[in-house]
Amino acid sequence: MSLEQTIINSKKHFCLKDKKFVLALLSVVGVGRKTAIKIIYLLIKHELNFEDFWANKQGIWQKSQLSDKSIESIKKIRIEHNNYSLYKDIIKKDIRVIAFWEEEYPKLLKQCDDFPVILFAKGNVNCLQNNFIGVVGTRRITSYGKLATKKIVEDLVLEGFSIVSGFMYGVDLCAHLETINNGGITVAVLGFGFDHMYPRSHVKYFDQLIQSGGCFITEFLPDVEPAVGNFPSRNRIVAGISKGIVVVEAARKSGSHITAECAINEGREVFAVPGPINNPFSEGTKWLINQGATMITSGYDVVEQFNGPKHNFRVDTDLPADLNKIQKLIIKELRDGPQEIDSLADTIGVDVNEIIKEITLLEISDIVNVIGNRLSIKL
């Protein structure tokens, strides 16, 4: 059993004071996630509380194999700061601090062997318990990639999934915005702290994502700047929080492959969208499919993997017997994909008010799913 899972299964009851300690611990020079986990494990093993760490009870610094630089950093923190002043500073910035033992912490992420000890969040943290599908791909998205991303995200949102991605250019941003456009919830995982925003052009989308009911999360302290080495860590969180990962467009070697590998290592499903043969970003998805990823052409292909096939009303005899003529026409139109109410009314040739009444009955019968002005056939 890993140290992480040993800690989770221990009888220790963590509290707010413990969270403040862990946060202060992560601010020590040379102490990252792995070292923090080791220290927490040793404290539990030797029945020491977190206050004992700062006093080096039972030589806990030495048992933790801390470097001289880390020990000097601890001593400096003790002299110049209250151990828990960092927590207060972060809270003042309207940043939520979520420890791995708290209810708001994503349950799937906590099942990963390398879960973050602390998550920093802004926005609606309650949504972190939703069912997520990760949607990732190239930053140099093509028109085909936009079309595929929009179609897949729309399908997934209409079927009740939330979308998680990395808030970068290209597929990431397209997935976030399409989720919002369809009334869904999206979570953005950052590879830096909240004192920074990268790329700067994305600042305008920050409030939009939060106001739609989503949130931002990161494992990095607020003052950590964007750096190339941070993004693989971000990718593992995208994979860890998700039930499955969809790769839309990707080069043969890319960050999307890192995310896919993280997903495979955690037993998650990986889906890949086939692309045009003249598109260099089809090479990455082709390779994933050859390695065993599930090839998909819609979000419903993903849904079927988890929930089974959709009802497919192909002929009149397949329809429930007690449906009226208008209801049957509605279902027949929706079998080809989601539609807007106004468009459906025009297609069928029925007054909007009349079709809304029939849609309401179908929704009550658990046949049709309604999100805003859009309709789809339920599973």
KAJO-V380013 format. One record per helix or strand of 2 or more residues. SS is the DSSP state (h for helix, s for strand). FROM is the first residue (numbers start at 1). LEN is the number of residues. If there is no record, write none. Layout:
SS FROM LEN
SS FROM LEN
This chain:
h 3 7
h 16 11
h 33 13
h 50 5
h 57 7
h 68 13
h 85 8
s 96 4
h 107 4
s 118 6
h 125 5
s 132 5
h 143 16
s 162 4
h 171 11
s 186 4
h 200 12
s 215 4
h 228 14
s 244 4
h 255 11
s 269 5
h 282 9
s 294 3
h 299 9
h 316 3
h 325 10
s 339 2
h 341 8
h 352 13
s 368 4
s 374 4
